[in-house]
Amino acid sequence: LVAGLSSNIPLKCLCLSGNSIEDEGIDALVSSLPKCSKLEELHLSENGGFSAVGLKSLSNVFQTGLNLTQLHLRDNAIDDKGLMALVQGMKSCRSLAKLDLSHNNAVTAVGLQALLRAGRSSLKELELWGMRIGDDGAKVIADELVGNNSMERLYFCPGYSNVTSKGWSAFSRILCDTSSVNDTYISNHTISNIGGYQSHSAPNTTRFHLFLNTNFHSKEVATLKLLMHHGDIDMMPFF
């Protein structure tokens, strides 16, 4: 495989999921990927488990000049230490738009915070299916979405994630913070999905704000939120 990849094959998608690849294999794979200059998607899900050593090697992918847009790592026993090793390379990446970390249950709020800070400039979709992120994880994610103009879709299992009304309240607040006129104006008007597909399990208020974000331009959304919650203000300064 490594020899074949070193032959400059014009691959756009490489799927190696379910192949019991370990750290040594990751290191060998990463060394050959720079030859795949067209590669956009890398699928490495369900390979049994990657340690921080293997994920550190994988992080070098982001520094090879590849324009990788999708990375799939579901069900690989990744923990906070491993995730933080991976995101070291993500800090300089401007192309990665989708990351699938589903079913890596050892990842906590600590790892999620490091990830979202590293991927702030490019990440548009994050999948956390089958992970018990809990209210702590929800709050960390919500805090990192403040001022984030790239993230559009955040997926997790509402019924399995252990996110309660407390966690949903944190998401609702960043979508429309009514503390002041300015806080409402600079709320997150970009993200369109939180939780399950089409946000069906989200509370009604959260779903409504996500509906606005999905169907209107960010400036229009900001205006609508201001009119709903601060109807007596002079709107002229915002135009």
Solvent accessible surface area in square Angstrom, and as a share of the most:
residue,aa,sasa,rsa
1,L,124,0.62
2,V,57,0.33
3,A,82,0.63
4,G,31,0.30
5,L,4,0.02
6,S,49,0.32
7,S,78,0.50
8,N,96,0.49
9,I,70,0.36
10,P,106,0.67
11,L,48,0.24
12,K,128,0.54
13,C,63,0.37
14,L,15,0.08
15,C,85,0.51
16,L,19,0.09
17,S,39,0.25
18,G,52,0.50
19,N,84,0.43
20,S,86,0.56
21,I,26,0.13
22,E,122,0.55
23,D,38,0.20
24,E,149,0.67
25,G,32,0.30
26,I,1,0.00
27,D,81,0.42
28,A,40,0.31
29,L,4,0.02
30,V,12,0.07
31,S,84,0.54
32,S,3,0.02
33,L,0,0.00
34,P,61,0.39
35,K,109,0.46
36,C,0,0.00
37,S,73,0.47
38,K,119,0.50
39,L,1,0.01
40,E,71,0.32
41,E,47,0.21
42,L,0,0.00
43,H,37,0.16
44,L,0,0.00
45,S,9,0.06
46,E,96,0.43
47,N,4,0.02
48,G,71,0.68
49,G,24,0.23
50,F,8,0.03
51,S,51,0.33
52,A,20,0.16
53,V,107,0.61
54,G,1,0.01
55,L,1,0.00
56,K,98,0.42
57,S,16,0.10
58,L,1,0.01
59,S,0,0.00
60,N,65,0.33
61,V,1,0.01
62,F,16,0.06
63,Q,109,0.49
64,T,49,0.28
65,G,67,0.65
66,L,16,0.08
67,N,101,0.52
68,L,3,0.01
69,T,46,0.27
70,Q,46,0.20
71,L,1,0.00
72,H,20,0.09
73,L,0,0.00
74,R,66,0.24
75,D,68,0.35
76,N,0,0.00
77,A,71,0.55
78,I,0,0.00
79,D,62,0.32
80,D,24,0.13
81,K,146,0.62
82,G,1,0.01
83,L,0,0.00
84,M,71,0.32
85,A,18,0.14
86,L,0,0.00
87,V,3,0.01
88,Q,87,0.39
89,G,0,0.00
90,M,4,0.02
91,K,113,0.48
92,S,72,0.46
93,C,11,0.06
94,R,163,0.59
95,S,30,0.19
96,L,1,0.01
97,A,28,0.21
98,K,44,0.19
99,L,0,0.00
100,D,5,0.02
101,L,0,0.00
102,S,0,0.00
103,H,78,0.35
104,N,0,0.00
105,N,92,0.47
106,A,55,0.42
107,V,9,0.05
108,T,66,0.39
109,A,20,0.16
110,V,89,0.51
111,G,0,0.00
112,L,1,0.00
113,Q,59,0.26
114,A,26,0.20
115,L,0,0.00
116,L,3,0.01
117,R,146,0.53
118,A,9,0.07
119,G,5,0.04
120,R,87,0.32
121,S,66,0.43
122,S,16,0.10
123,L,2,0.01
124,K,84,0.35
125,E,17,0.08
126,L,0,0.00
127,E,16,0.07
128,L,0,0.00
129,W,37,0.13
130,G,6,0.06
131,M,2,0.01
132,R,129,0.47
133,I,14,0.07
134,G,13,0.13
135,D,32,0.17
136,D,109,0.57
137,G,1,0.01
138,A,0,0.00
139,K,107,0.45
140,V,27,0.15
141,I,1,0.01
142,A,1,0.01
143,D,72,0.37
144,E,14,0.06
145,L,1,0.00
146,V,79,0.46
147,G,48,0.47
148,N,4,0.02
149,N,127,0.65
150,S,15,0.10
151,M,3,0.01
152,E,52,0.23
153,R,74,0.27
154,L,1,0.01
155,Y,21,0.08
156,F,0,0.00
157,C,37,0.22
158,P,29,0.18
159,G,86,0.83
160,Y,83,0.31
161,S,0,0.00
162,N,84,0.43
163,V,13,0.08
164,T,73,0.43
165,S,94,0.60
166,K,146,0.62
167,G,1,0.01
168,W,20,0.07
169,S,49,0.32
170,A,8,0.06
171,F,0,0.00
172,S,26,0.17
173,R,128,0.47
174,I,15,0.08
175,L,0,0.00
176,C,10,0.06
177,D,34,0.17
178,T,66,0.38
179,S,90,0.58
180,S,46,0.30
181,V,46,0.26
182,N,91,0.47
183,D,44,0.23
184,T,0,0.00
185,Y,68,0.26
186,I,96,0.49
187,S,12,0.08
188,N,7,0.04
189,H,22,0.10
190,T,35,0.20
191,I,0,0.00
192,S,31,0.20
193,N,10,0.05
194,I,0,0.00
195,G,0,0.00
196,G,12,0.11
197,Y,142,0.54
198,Q,137,0.61
199,S,4,0.02
200,H,112,0.50
201,S,69,0.44
202,A,8,0.06
203,P,57,0.36
204,N,125,0.64
205,T,78,0.45
206,T,1,0.01
207,R,95,0.35
208,F,90,0.37
209,H,9,0.04
210,L,4,0.02
211,F,111,0.46
212,L,9,0.05
213,N,11,0.06
214,T,83,0.48
215,N,82,0.42
216,F,85,0.35
217,H,123,0.55
218,S,50,0.33
219,K,98,0.42
220,E,90,0.40
221,V,0,0.00
222,A,3,0.02
223,T,26,0.15
224,L,60,0.30
225,K,0,0.00
226,L,0,0.00
227,L,90,0.45
228,M,90,0.40
229,H,80,0.36
230,H,28,0.12
231,G,57,0.55
232,D,137,0.71
233,I,46,0.23
234,D,94,0.49
235,M,30,0.13
236,M,140,0.63
237,P,102,0.64
238,F,42,0.18
239,F,141,0.59
